[in-house]
Amino acid sequence: MSEADNNTPQGDREKARKFFERAKTVSETGHHDFAISMYLQGLVFDPDAVDAHKSLREVSIKRKAGGGKALGMLESLSLKRPSKDDRQAMLSFEKLLAHDPGNTDYMVSLLQAAHRGGFIDSCMWMGDVLERANLDSKKPDVKKFAILKDVYRSLSEWDHAIRNCQHA
């Protein structure tokens, strides 16, 4: 599914695009924290914009490589609070992940929130990221492969489900 096929109204996609363009410009100057903020603001309008998720992840990895720290404990706790709004939950975990891009627990939570919210493109993208991160870890977590398998099964993505079942 392409970005144009998602259920986001055209007006919201345009608003999001402006944030994404600004984020790209800012990230090129090395202001990673501000770029992350811009991407997150754009994702509020278009949460299933996979290209923006990918760009945000690239910026967050550059930020981390440059010595960027994870969010503080209080801010992390406030973002981890359960939310009935799946879009907000997904974006909260996206923010946490942007400040700690290697955290597979945040990846799982983002994946599950995207799945519950019906953001299928984002769900599929994060599933691929999580699968690769779990495979690359020193001690892959069987539970994370099982979560991936269940999400993919519910989406009828049988090849992905079977592959994660085999990884487990």
Secondary structure as GFF3:
##gff-version 3
##sequence-region A 1 168
A	DSSP	three_ten_helix	3	5	.	.	.	ID=ss1
A	DSSP	alpha_helix	10	28	.	.	.	ID=ss2
A	DSSP	alpha_helix	32	45	.	.	.	ID=ss3
A	DSSP	alpha_helix	50	65	.	.	.	ID=ss4
A	DSSP	alpha_helix	73	80	.	.	.	ID=ss5
A	DSSP	alpha_helix	86	99	.	.	.	ID=ss6
A	DSSP	alpha_helix	104	117	.	.	.	ID=ss7
A	DSSP	alpha_helix	120	136	.	.	.	ID=ss8
A	DSSP	alpha_helix	142	154	.	.	.	ID=ss9
A	DSSP	alpha_helix	158	167	.	.	.	ID=ss10
###
